[in-house]
């Protein structure tokens, strides 16, 4: 059989998603160049896809192994601690590979939707009061799923231009229609209008800002968020402050819910690290006047319990809250309505975690999280820290090379999926905009 040369048009990012010349007055992005990738046969193409898809297995599990702080690891941490001081910003400090989770921070944010049925229940409630209660129930259920093990680990720092896409099947819902809204949406490969969609992009590296967008076409919900993670060294702990605003829109009710997320802390970093959430947060709906104030309470140094929350739900026109909240964010939380007996509000052990659905790695873009970090993930999965560290270094070194190239050429990074409005990043084609054009 004669040798056949196959040519496929594949969008490959030589540099970054889009660039803008610093010497040009034309305020238009330069499109990503299309590179013709050549294959000598279908066998070669299939072999490449099979090799890429061999990495899918490393993302199927949900549990993380424990970090073992042996003598060699302890010396690495001790050296790291000698280079920092209390209060120092850790954004640019590389952390040892063995404390990394097997996923990117962008993928970790998707875990906020691990209970999609609770999320999609919000707009179904008959009154603004009931919708705020439902929003608080989803919010308090959203944090435990992101912790895969008992030991604190750090997800990969997303690189500039990195993206992550997935969807969730919603229990109790049919797939819905694959109509124009879905076809033009962020995940046209989802099952239909009743899939809950998540898409994220690292829109800035210094400071590190992640933008993500969520939509459910069947229930007319959309969420825009941009979060700046600012890490600080606190002695025997590391604090990660979540700075930014998240806005959930219930399009059928013309309501916006402004949400603040708690800070995260890695405690006891020299022994057995564990995760703690802390800080005062809120959910506010300016259109209805309903507000929720929630505090994630840090454990006292001298005693007390871990993972405690307290909170209340109220209306601006009322003098006192109609609901008080208490419990543990990774266990059971209780609500006390209008002074009545406490009732279970969220039991994290009784609600199943729904697995996110992603494209096979062979069908992902080169800058999508799972494909980008696949060799690091494999190394960590196989407990080969040396390989994981080498692959992590390659990614970070390539980023440094790209940054130098941009500085020399005068090019400026332009985001692929999001654009800036004021201080926030907004998805380019949200559900509301696509509906308005139909």
Secondary structure, DSSP 4 states (H G I P E B T S, - for coil): -----EEEEEE--SS-SEEEETT-----PBPPPEEEEEES-HHHHHHHHHHHHTTGGGGS----PPP---HHHHHHHHHHHHT--TT-B-TTPPPPGGGEEEEEHHHHHHGGGSSHHHHHTGGGSSSHHHHHHHHHHHHHHSSGGG--SSS--EEEPPPTT-EEEEEEPPTT-------HHHHTSTTTTSSSTTSEEEEEEEEETTTTEEEEEEEEGGGTEEEEEEEEEEEEE-SS-EEEEEEEEEEEEETTTTEEEEE-PPEEEEE-TTSS-EEEEEEEEEEEETTTTEEEEEEEEPPBTTB--SSEEEEEEEETTSSS-SEEEEEETTSEEEEEETT---EEEEETTTSPPPPPB---GGGS-TTBHHHHTHHHHHHHHTT-HHHHHHHHHHHHHHHHHHHHHHHHHTEEEE-SSEEEETTEEEETT-HHHHHHH-
